Amino acid sequence: MANLKLTIADICLEAHDNAKKKGFYKKNANILEKLALVHSEVSEAVEDYRNGMMQTYEPTRHKPCGFPIELADIIIRVCDLAEYLKIDLNEAIIFKMAYNKTRPYKHGGKKA
């Protein structure tokens, strides 16, 4: 099992370094394409959820599958993009979570 004490910055750096090593950054990145790849991982998570694939499994010992893996893929893709763009994702998350605490119940929308 991988190091379970990675920080968000560590994950971003490792995700981006791996993407570069695997040839995904031979030229300038297309940011819209990178965001579409995040969206595709979300779509895969939706399908796994709909199909009740709520645990990680390995069909015929190939790549891991299941809803938890798709959630991980979403984070990996976001971290890769953040590192490429030199965004401090940890700082952004902390800032946004602090703001979210100030928002009203359901952000002032429906009450029920």
GIHU-V25892 format. One record per run of one state. SS is the DSSP state (@ for helix, = for strand, . for the rest). FROM is the first residue (numbers start at 1). TO is the last residue. Records with the same first field share a line. If there is no record, write none. Layout:
BEGIN
SS->FROM-TO ; FROM-TO
END
This chain:
BEGIN
.->1-7 ; 22-30 ; 51-56 ; 62-63 ; 66-66 ; 85-88 ; 101-104 ; 109-112
@->8-21 ; 31-50 ; 59-61 ; 67-84 ; 89-100 ; 105-108
=->57-58 ; 64-65
END
